[in-house]
Amino acid sequence: MLRKFLYLLIILPLASCIEPYSVTVEEGAQLLTVDGMITSGPGPHLIKLTRSDTYGSVFEGLIRPVGNATVIIRDDLGQVTFLSENVEDRGIYATPADFSATVGRTYTLQIQTIDGKVYTSLPERVESVPEIKDIDLKVIKIAVEGETLERSGVQLIAEFDDPSDQNNFYFWKTGESTFVLKTRPDLYTPRPSDTNTSRDPQPKDCCITCYKTEQLGNEGIYLAQDDNFNGLSTSAAAGFIEDDGNRFVDTYRTDLKQFSVSQEAYRFLRLVKQQTEISGSVFDPPPANIRGNMISLDDPEEVVLGYFIAAGEISKRVYIDGNQLDYRQPEVIIPDDCREVEGAQLEPPLDWNP
């Protein structure tokens, strides 16, 4: 008992000598991020300006739009195009609808924020881009850990003739898409409310078939350079449309856009692609310091994120018949009038021509 008492006397003085260590963390910088592209395709073309706070800020993790800035695009002939800000979506600046970049011209983005700071991009030259000869389709299945049902979707494969007289760097995106949406209004059951407590189905007379238009986000970044196929006919994976149980019930339409970007833009996009595909494995590449082509004219040491891209653009439309796919997700039943689905309408687009 005496031995335990002595141990206690020794421990208590030691504990009383510990003082809390105060850590002061420097507040993170607010970083301007520029995300935008102009192309030789039809406008308007959009530039998005945001400012993000890093650790130490009460707005940690918040991305805020940068509004009321003056944004212009200047070409190598001195022609200036002013962009206007979207009044409903702050921080989004658009060129006039009739503006398109010209192949062979060089463009610079210039920004002046409301506090007077001035930023500029390095010059970006618009390169020519070959036509897409055809678009092949391939169903891709993706295993999901812990799930019995695989994810799936349609991969778009672009076929084109790479020109031999230049070194090309390619980038692909899908444009606005429309598909036939089918629902089950005969299964409609209203939600219980103060005036209606019934859980019985109350079928609607209309409507079963609509056309839904959507703007898909990129399912990955699709890039290629012609080091291995310069001057040859080739094909490359150019996009992926996930099957959500509705898109491929009938017919799906999308526009595949093929861009010819500068070598510097390709490098930036490739680094972004590497970072987005990091899986957490010990074999992953170390995080890269991805610097874009934007600089501050007031403080060259200021870090500005993002990249201003000027590119040649060509697009090709493809209709996908869901009945011809060798695998589809189980249909997701929507028990309501199809017109109640956001982005859906009864009439197809005027240029709908499967």
KELUMVEX-591693 format. One record per residue (C-alpha): residue number from 1; residue in three letters; chain; x, y, z. Coordinates in steps of 0.05 Angstrom, whole numbers, plus 5000, padded with zeros to 4 digits. Layout:
N
NUM	ALA	A	X	Y	Z
...
This chain:
354
1	MET	A	5000	5000	5000
2	LEU	A	5058	5047	5018
3	ARG	A	5091	5033	4950
4	LYS	A	5027	5053	4912
5	PHE	A	5022	5116	4953
6	LEU	A	5093	5136	4936
7	TYR	A	5080	5124	4861
8	LEU	A	5019	5170	4865
9	LEU	A	5060	5226	4897
10	ILE	A	5112	5222	4842
11	ILE	A	5060	5223	4785
12	LEU	A	5018	5281	4810
13	PRO	A	5074	5334	4810
14	LEU	A	5094	5314	4740
15	ALA	A	5023	5322	4714
16	SER	A	5016	5391	4745
17	CYS	A	5076	5417	4707
18	ILE	A	5045	5406	4637
19	GLU	A	5024	5471	4604
20	PRO	A	4980	5475	4542
21	TYR	A	5017	5491	4478
22	SER	A	4984	5546	4438
23	VAL	A	4987	5535	4363
24	THR	A	4979	5594	4317
25	VAL	A	4960	5575	4246
26	GLU	A	4971	5627	4192
27	GLU	A	4906	5644	4156
28	GLY	A	4906	5616	4085
29	ALA	A	4907	5659	4024
30	GLN	A	4845	5671	3982
31	LEU	A	4863	5642	3915
32	LEU	A	4833	5667	3850
33	THR	A	4812	5609	3805
34	VAL	A	4801	5618	3730
35	ASP	A	4762	5564	3692
36	GLY	A	4745	5578	3620
37	MET	A	4754	5562	3547
38	ILE	A	4742	5597	3481
39	THR	A	4740	5556	3417
40	SER	A	4729	5563	3342
41	GLY	A	4659	5534	3354
42	PRO	A	4596	5575	3364
43	GLY	A	4588	5619	3425
44	PRO	A	4575	5643	3476
45	HIS	A	4639	5620	3511
46	LEU	A	4643	5622	3587
47	ILE	A	4696	5643	3637
48	LYS	A	4684	5626	3710
49	LEU	A	4718	5665	3765
50	THR	A	4718	5641	3837
51	ARG	A	4758	5652	3899
52	SER	A	4770	5597	3950
53	ASP	A	4795	5602	4021
54	THR	A	4844	5552	4049
55	TYR	A	4855	5530	4121
56	GLY	A	4848	5581	4177
57	SER	A	4789	5619	4147
58	VAL	A	4719	5621	4175
59	PHE	A	4699	5606	4104
60	GLU	A	4743	5544	4101
61	GLY	A	4724	5500	4042
62	LEU	A	4677	5553	4013
63	ILE	A	4683	5572	3940
64	ARG	A	4657	5642	3926
65	PRO	A	4643	5674	3858
66	VAL	A	4683	5735	3838
67	GLY	A	4632	5785	3813
68	ASN	A	4634	5854	3783
69	ALA	A	4701	5842	3748
70	THR	A	4721	5869	3681
71	VAL	A	4737	5811	3635
72	ILE	A	4763	5818	3565
73	ILE	A	4794	5774	3511
74	ARG	A	4848	5805	3466
75	ASP	A	4876	5774	3403
76	ASP	A	4944	5784	3370
77	LEU	A	4914	5835	3322
78	GLY	A	4893	5879	3380
79	GLN	A	4818	5864	3375
80	VAL	A	4784	5866	3443
81	THR	A	4721	5828	3463
82	PHE	A	4685	5846	3529
83	LEU	A	4651	5792	3568
84	SER	A	4586	5805	3607
85	GLU	A	4570	5775	3675
86	ASN	A	4509	5731	3684
87	VAL	A	4463	5770	3731
88	GLU	A	4433	5706	3759
89	ASP	A	4497	5665	3765
90	ARG	A	4550	5711	3792
91	GLY	A	4622	5699	3772
92	ILE	A	4603	5671	3703
93	TYR	A	4625	5716	3646
94	ALA	A	4603	5703	3574
95	THR	A	4627	5727	3506
96	PRO	A	4576	5753	3456
97	ALA	A	4537	5696	3423
98	ASP	A	4568	5711	3355
99	PHE	A	4640	5708	3381
100	SER	A	4684	5650	3359
101	ALA	A	4759	5643	3362
102	THR	A	4796	5641	3295
103	VAL	A	4845	5585	3278
104	GLY	A	4915	5613	3275
105	ARG	A	4901	5672	3320
106	THR	A	4930	5679	3390
107	TYR	A	4886	5701	3449
108	THR	A	4899	5729	3518
109	LEU	A	4849	5733	3576
110	GLN	A	4853	5796	3619
111	ILE	A	4816	5807	3685
112	GLN	A	4809	5867	3730
113	THR	A	4775	5852	3796
114	ILE	A	4731	5902	3834
115	ASP	A	4789	5917	3881
116	GLY	A	4833	5938	3822
117	LYS	A	4878	5877	3817
118	VAL	A	4897	5858	3746
119	TYR	A	4909	5788	3720
120	THR	A	4928	5762	3651
121	SER	A	4938	5695	3618
122	LEU	A	4997	5676	3576
123	PRO	A	4980	5677	3501
124	GLU	A	4942	5615	3475
125	ARG	A	4943	5599	3400
126	VAL	A	4883	5566	3368
127	GLU	A	4904	5505	3328
128	SER	A	4864	5470	3273
129	VAL	A	4828	5405	3290
130	PRO	A	4810	5347	3244
131	GLU	A	4739	5323	3231
132	ILE	A	4709	5265	3271
133	LYS	A	4696	5212	3218
134	ASP	A	4654	5167	3262
135	ILE	A	4636	5152	3334
136	ASP	A	4638	5080	3357
137	LEU	A	4601	5057	3419
138	LYS	A	4623	5008	3472
139	VAL	A	4586	4987	3535
140	ILE	A	4632	4990	3596
141	LYS	A	4617	4955	3662
142	ILE	A	4647	4980	3727
143	ALA	A	4648	4935	3788
144	VAL	A	4627	4969	3853
145	GLU	A	4657	4944	3917
146	GLY	A	4603	4915	3963
147	GLU	A	4549	4918	3909
148	THR	A	4522	4860	3868
149	LEU	A	4498	4906	3811
150	GLU	A	4553	4935	3768
151	ARG	A	4554	5007	3744
152	SER	A	4553	5013	3669
153	GLY	A	4551	5063	3613
154	VAL	A	4568	5077	3541
155	GLN	A	4639	5097	3521
156	LEU	A	4645	5142	3460
157	ILE	A	4704	5126	3415
158	ALA	A	4723	5180	3364
159	GLU	A	4752	5160	3296
160	PHE	A	4793	5214	3259
161	ASP	A	4851	5225	3212
162	ASP	A	4909	5258	3249
163	PRO	A	4945	5310	3205
164	SER	A	5018	5296	3192
165	ASP	A	5041	5369	3186
166	GLN	A	5032	5387	3259
167	ASN	A	5038	5359	3329
168	ASN	A	4967	5353	3357
169	PHE	A	4941	5351	3428
170	TYR	A	4868	5329	3434
171	PHE	A	4815	5341	3487
172	TRP	A	4743	5315	3485
173	LYS	A	4678	5336	3520
174	THR	A	4605	5319	3510
175	GLY	A	4557	5376	3496
176	GLU	A	4483	5384	3511
177	SER	A	4446	5318	3509
178	THR	A	4374	5298	3500
179	PHE	A	4340	5231	3511
180	VAL	A	4271	5199	3508
181	LEU	A	4244	5196	3579
182	LYS	A	4190	5145	3596
183	THR	A	4151	5146	3661
184	ARG	A	4091	5111	3693
185	PRO	A	4037	5162	3709
186	ASP	A	3989	5104	3719
187	LEU	A	4027	5088	3783
188	TYR	A	4023	5157	3812
189	THR	A	4010	5159	3887
190	PRO	A	4008	5227	3921
191	ARG	A	4047	5240	3984
192	PRO	A	4006	5243	4048
193	SER	A	3988	5314	4069
194	ASP	A	3942	5350	4118
195	THR	A	3886	5347	4067
196	ASN	A	3902	5279	4036
197	THR	A	3921	5219	4078
198	SER	A	3906	5166	4026
199	ARG	A	3962	5120	4004
200	ASP	A	3922	5092	3945
201	PRO	A	3946	5102	3874
202	GLN	A	3914	5159	3836
203	PRO	A	3933	5147	3763
204	LYS	A	3945	5207	3718
205	ASP	A	3921	5209	3646
206	CYS	A	3985	5241	3619
207	CYS	A	4040	5236	3602
208	ILE	A	4084	5175	3589
209	THR	A	4136	5200	3539
210	CYS	A	4177	5264	3543
211	TYR	A	4244	5289	3519
212	LYS	A	4294	5309	3573
213	THR	A	4353	5354	3559
214	GLU	A	4414	5354	3604
215	GLN	A	4485	5380	3607
216	LEU	A	4528	5323	3632
217	GLY	A	4589	5335	3673
218	ASN	A	4652	5302	3648
219	GLU	A	4659	5229	3670
220	GLY	A	4734	5235	3670
221	ILE	A	4782	5276	3628
222	TYR	A	4795	5249	3558
223	LEU	A	4861	5269	3526
224	ALA	A	4909	5244	3472
225	GLN	A	4972	5267	3437
226	ASP	A	4994	5243	3369
227	ASP	A	5065	5220	3385
228	ASN	A	5046	5148	3368
229	PHE	A	4997	5161	3310
230	ASN	A	5020	5225	3276
231	GLY	A	4991	5227	3205
232	LEU	A	4951	5163	3214
233	SER	A	4877	5145	3218
234	THR	A	4864	5129	3291
235	SER	A	4811	5122	3345
236	ALA	A	4811	5144	3418
237	ALA	A	4765	5139	3478
238	ALA	A	4731	5207	3479
239	GLY	A	4674	5205	3530
240	PHE	A	4631	5164	3576
241	ILE	A	4556	5168	3590
242	GLU	A	4534	5131	3652
243	ASP	A	4470	5090	3649
244	ASP	A	4425	5115	3705
245	GLY	A	4367	5069	3688
246	ASN	A	4331	5122	3646
247	ARG	A	4379	5148	3594
248	PHE	A	4381	5086	3550
249	VAL	A	4310	5061	3557
250	ASP	A	4298	5088	3486
251	THR	A	4341	5137	3447
252	TYR	A	4397	5182	3472
253	ARG	A	4429	5239	3433
254	THR	A	4493	5277	3448
255	ASP	A	4544	5320	3413
256	LEU	A	4616	5299	3420
257	LYS	A	4664	5358	3417
258	GLN	A	4736	5348	3396
259	PHE	A	4786	5403	3412
260	SER	A	4857	5415	3390
261	VAL	A	4892	5449	3449
262	SER	A	4962	5476	3460
263	GLN	A	5018	5433	3488
264	GLU	A	5016	5474	3552
265	ALA	A	4941	5465	3560
266	TYR	A	4949	5390	3547
267	ARG	A	5002	5386	3602
268	PHE	A	4956	5423	3651
269	LEU	A	4897	5378	3635
270	ARG	A	4939	5315	3640
271	LEU	A	4963	5335	3710
272	VAL	A	4892	5349	3731
273	LYS	A	4872	5281	3704
274	GLN	A	4927	5247	3744
275	GLN	A	4905	5282	3808
276	THR	A	4831	5265	3799
277	GLU	A	4848	5192	3787
278	ILE	A	4890	5183	3849
279	SER	A	4862	5123	3887
280	GLY	A	4900	5128	3953
281	SER	A	4948	5072	3935
282	VAL	A	5022	5073	3952
283	PHE	A	5033	5068	3877
284	ASP	A	4998	5135	3863
285	PRO	A	5043	5191	3837
286	PRO	A	5058	5246	3888
287	PRO	A	5012	5306	3884
288	ALA	A	5036	5355	3831
289	ASN	A	5040	5431	3838
290	ILE	A	4992	5446	3780
291	ARG	A	5006	5516	3756
292	GLY	A	4963	5545	3702
293	ASN	A	4975	5601	3653
294	MET	A	4946	5658	3694
295	ILE	A	4990	5710	3729
296	SER	A	4980	5772	3771
297	LEU	A	5009	5836	3742
298	ASP	A	5009	5867	3811
299	ASP	A	5045	5810	3847
300	PRO	A	5081	5758	3803
301	GLU	A	5089	5714	3865
302	GLU	A	5013	5709	3876
303	VAL	A	4987	5639	3862
304	VAL	A	4930	5639	3812
305	LEU	A	4895	5573	3799
306	GLY	A	4863	5548	3735
307	TYR	A	4877	5555	3661
308	PHE	A	4850	5596	3603
309	ILE	A	4845	5551	3541
310	ALA	A	4837	5573	3469
311	ALA	A	4824	5515	3422
312	GLY	A	4801	5492	3354
313	GLU	A	4734	5456	3359
314	ILE	A	4695	5407	3317
315	SER	A	4634	5367	3338
316	LYS	A	4595	5307	3314
317	ARG	A	4525	5285	3336
318	VAL	A	4509	5214	3354
319	TYR	A	4443	5179	3369
320	ILE	A	4446	5118	3414
321	ASP	A	4391	5066	3408
322	GLY	A	4384	5034	3476
323	ASN	A	4354	4972	3446
324	GLN	A	4419	4957	3409
325	LEU	A	4463	4959	3471
326	ASP	A	4486	4891	3496
327	TYR	A	4476	4911	3569
328	ARG	A	4431	4961	3603
329	GLN	A	4416	4979	3675
330	PRO	A	4347	4958	3702
331	GLU	A	4297	5011	3685
332	VAL	A	4284	5061	3741
333	ILE	A	4208	5070	3748
334	ILE	A	4185	5142	3755
335	PRO	A	4112	5138	3779
336	ASP	A	4089	5206	3754
337	ASP	A	4074	5250	3694
338	CYS	A	4139	5256	3655
339	ARG	A	4129	5331	3650
340	GLU	A	4141	5335	3725
341	VAL	A	4214	5314	3715
342	GLU	A	4262	5373	3713
343	GLY	A	4287	5389	3643
344	ALA	A	4233	5347	3608
345	GLN	A	4183	5371	3556
346	LEU	A	4131	5337	3512
347	GLU	A	4158	5359	3445
348	PRO	A	4226	5337	3419
349	PRO	A	4278	5389	3398
350	LEU	A	4265	5417	3328
351	ASP	A	4328	5383	3302
352	TRP	A	4312	5315	3332
353	ASN	A	4327	5265	3277
354	PRO	A	4348	5195	3301
